[in-house]
Amino acid sequence: MQSLSQIPQFFRIESKIRIVAAAVGLLYLAGGLVIAFVMVWLYKLGASFLQVGLVGASYNFALAISFLAGGALSDRYGGRVIFVISLLCSLVSAIFYGIAGFLAAWIPVALSLVLGKVALGLRQTSSFSIITQTAQKDRKATSFGFVYTLQQLGYVIGPMVGGVMILYFGWASPFLASVPIISVAIFLILVKLNLGRATPSQVSLSFQDVKRSFTLDRGIMALTVIAMWNQFFEELSNPFFMIFLEEEFNPPPFVLGLCFTAMSIATLLFTIPGGLSSDITGKIKPFITASALMMTLSMGLVAFAFDPMMFVASYFLAGITFAINNTMIPSYFADATGRGLSTAYGVRLGAMYLVGMFAPAIGGWMIETYGSIRLPFEVSLFGCAIEVGLVIFLFRERSRQGLITQQSQAIP
C-alpha cells in the first residue's frame, strides 16, 4: 500500500494521455448529444420492440468483433493508428445519423448505431493500449480515471444540450451537430499525438501470450466470466430504458437527457477517486463488489419505477459502478497481462458482447409476447443480484506486484 504522502504524485498525468483524454472528451460530447435519444428515435421512426432488440443484438455483435480486432490490431500496429480509425468510424456514423434525419427512416439510424459501436470498440482497446504504453506502472488506474473523467464531462454536457436542441430544433438536430465536434477530435489526434513508430517487438501478436495471461491469473478469467454474465442480463433491458421512460411516463425530452447527465456526474465524481484508491491500496475486489451491489439497486429502481426521477436515480447509481469498473478492471489487466495485453483486454470485452448480443432480441420478444415492458428489467434485476455472489465467491484477487513478478518470470 502506498503512503498517503505520495498521493500528489498520482495526479501527474503524462501529456500524451492528456491529449487522448481531450479527444475522448470531445467524442463523448458528440455522443452525449444523441445517446439519450437514439433508441427512442429508432422507435419513433417505426421500429418495433423486436426490431429494436435485433438492432441491439447487431450492435453487440459489432462491439464484440471490434473489441477483439481492436485489441489485436493495437498490439500489432500501435494504439494511435487504431484510435484514428475509430474516430473516422465515429464521423461516418454521425453522417449516417444526419441522413436518417432527412429520410425519416429507422434503418439508417440502426446502421449508424452499429458503426458507432464499432468505433467504440476500437477506441476503448486502442486508448487502453496508449495508456498502458505511456502511463507509469504505479499510476495506471489514475491515468485510466483521468481519461474516463474527461469522457464523462462530455456526457454531462451533451445529453442536456441534446434535449434542448430536440425541443427547439427537432429530433435530427443533435445528430447533425455531432459531426463538427468529431472532426475537431480527429484533428487533435492527428496533429498533437505522436507515439513514435512501433518496433517489431512492440507489434508482435501471439495468442499464446493471451492464453498464458488467463492461465497464470485466474482473476482475469473470473473477471471475464463475470463480465459475460453481467452483459447478458444488462443487455436484456438496455435498449429499452429510454423507451420505457418515454412510453410509461411521457416526460419532456430534457428528462431523458437528465438521466445520462446524472450518470455522467456520478462517474465524474467517482472516477479519479476510484482509480486513486485502487492505485494506493493495490486492491479492486472490495470496490467491484460494492459496484455490483449498486448496479443491483440501480436496476431495481427501474424495474419497480413509479416516477420518472427513479430513472434519474438509477442512472446516477449506474454511473458510480461505471466509474469503479472502468478504472480498476483495465488497470488490473494492464498490470497482469504482460505481452499481448491489449489483445487480452479485447478478449474480455469481446466475450462480453458476444454473449450479450443475444439478449436484446430476447428482451424485445419478452415485451411483445407478454405485453410488459417491465419484464426484461425484472429479469435483469435477478441477474444483477446473482452477479454480486459471483464477484464474492468466484474472483480471487492476487497482489499486483505478485502478478507482475509472475508474468515477468513466465515471459521469455
Helices and strands as residue ranges (DSSP letters): G 4-11, H 15-35, H 38-44, H 49-77, H 79-103, H 106-134, G 137-139, H 140-169, H 173-192, H 200-203, H 207-216, H 218-235, G 238-240, H 241-249, H 253-281, H 285-303, H 308-336, H 341-356, H 359-370, H 375-394, H 400-410
